[in-house]
Amino acid sequence: MAMNTRKGFRFTTYEAPDQTPFEKLFEIFQELITHTSGDVEEALDWLRELDKEYELTDDDYTIDDFIEDLKAKGYLREEIDPDNAKDGGDDQNGEENGGGNLSITAKLERVLRQRALDQIFGKLKRSGAGNHRTGKSGRGDEHTGEFREYRFGDALEHISMTESLKNAQVNHGLDSFSLNEDDLVVEDTQHKAQMSTVLMIDISHSMILYGEDRITPAKKVAMALAELITTRYPKDTLDILVFGNDAWPIPIKDLPYLKVGPYHTNTVAGLQLAMDMLRRKRNTNKQIFMITDGKPSCLRLPNGDYYKNSVGLDEYIVEKCYAMAQQARKLHIPITTFMIAEDPYLMQFVREFTQANKGKAFYTGLKGLGEMIFEDYEQNRKRRIKG
């Protein structure tokens, strides 16, 4: 749908064919709830504004009907606020008493991650089978869908009995049925690499400065990458951390609620935490993805105080960043930086940081961020396998 661009929202006119009233509203609601960081009431307020302007509903199906469907389908839950609920009411869900607070459920969190994955993956050119694998086949843990003749040493569980019996019938006939080694067919497999990734997301104040919403695209990428890894490459691991004045990990389920804070950018703290996380991983293939839009401007001093400088590139802070990049390089942890601000002033820092780590940098802006991260993830896995 089209709407004004207040708060950085931008929608284009689109209506999928054969959608039910619920499906049409649900598609819009998912976008709104992502922008509002899980604030249901704010998302519904925006939906009502859209309804007034574009007549999304009619008397047969209202916004209130939609809300009831969201609750009935398990996408929203209502929690009673005892301070606001009136005494004496028989209502147990808070609707009539006015004491209910709506929040999204784990089911909707999963739907938002899947939607983000579909949005980003839908823009990628699909490669053929083998996109996520080595070029070597043999005993492994992922089926290719292709068959070959049995070779001595092949595991018995990889023998395709259906194809083998078919061969036996063709070779020997049904009247004198027999099955021998020459009839056996093995379903080919390939070794699948295991990769441990830490995704660093900048939540400093600059991520929403100048009227540009940079945190929502970063949040969508994180949700999509989490869904990709947990559902399609379950042997890989993904940890997510955010960094502002400090750095801290967040669980995947909390991604829809991610917000920008009144923070400076402590890149060093983020890198320290990322390396600490990766040191505990058993996988030999490790990497750091960093999404940021600004220069490092903050450090935590040994005495606990913050050293901050937002003017220019502070030499003391920058040198600490280079030292962290070199440390990661010694640990064989490449860092890929996705600079989503198109500021030539910062490019020199990013280039030197990348050189210190022997990693990579992409000056993406917001356009194409998700596609670039996904393609780089795939390429890194294949390269690390072959290495």
C-alpha positions, 0 to 999 in steps of 0.5 A: 500500500502507499502511504506517507513517509512519516517515521521513515515508512514507505509503502508502494501500491500492491495488492496480491490477487485472491487474498482474503481480507485477513491475508491482505491486512496481515501482510501490511501488519507484518511490515508495520510490526517490524518497523515499530519493533514489536509495538502492537498498539503503534502498528495497529494505530498505523494500520487504522490510519492506512484504513482511513486513507485507503479503505482497506476494510469494509463493514463486513470485515473491520480492523477489530475483526482483524485483531480478533483473528490475529488472537484466534490464530495465535499471532497476538496474545493479550495480557491483563494489566491488574492496575487498569482492570476494573473489579467485578468483571467476568471478562477473563481476557481484558477486552471489556474491562480495558485492562489488556495489553497486546503483544506478539507471540513466538508464532508471529516472531517465526513468521516475521523471520520467514517473511524476511527470508522470503523477501531477501531470497526472492531477490537472489538468483537461484543457483543450482544444486551444490550452492552450499557444498564442496565440489567433492562427492563421496561419503558425506552428510547431505544428499545430492539427489544423484545416483552412482554405482556402488563402490567398495567401502560405501556405507550401507545406509547410502544404498538406494534399495529402490534403485538397486531393486529396479536394476536387479529386475532389469538385469536379471528379470522377475522369473530369476530374481537376484540381487548382486553387487553390480546391481547396487546403486548409491545415492551420492552425498557431499560433505557440508561445511560447518560455519560459525558466524557472529552478526554484529549490528550497530544500534547507535543513534546514527542508525535513525538520523537524518530521517533515514531508517537504517535499523529496520533493513539491518533487522530484516537481514538478521531475521532472514539470516537466522531463519536461513541458518536454523532451517536450512543449514542447522549444523552452522551456528549464528550468534547475534550481538548489538553494539552501542556504548557497549556490546551485548548478545541478543537471542534470535527471538528478540530480533523483531523488538530491536531498537536504536538507542541514544548510543555512540559506536563502540566497535571495539566492544562489539569485536571483543564480544564477537571473538569471545563468542567464536573462541567457544565454537568447535567449528574451524570455520568462523567469521564475523559480519558487521553491519554499521553506518558510522565511525567508531566513536566510543571506548570503555576504559579500564576504570569503567569510564567511557571515552567518547569523541564524535568529531572526526576519526579519533586516532586513539579509538581508530587504532584500537579498532585496527588492533582488534582487526589484527587480533581476529586475523591471528585467530583466522577469523575474517571480518566482513564489514557492510558499511550502509552509510555512503560517507566518503569520509569513513571509507578510508577507515574501513579500507585500513580496518579491512586491510588489517584483518585481510577481510572484506568490505562492502559499501552497500548503502541500504539497497541490496544489503540482504542480497550481498550478505547472503551471497557473501555467506555462501561464498565464504562457506565454499571458500573455507571448505576448499581452503 
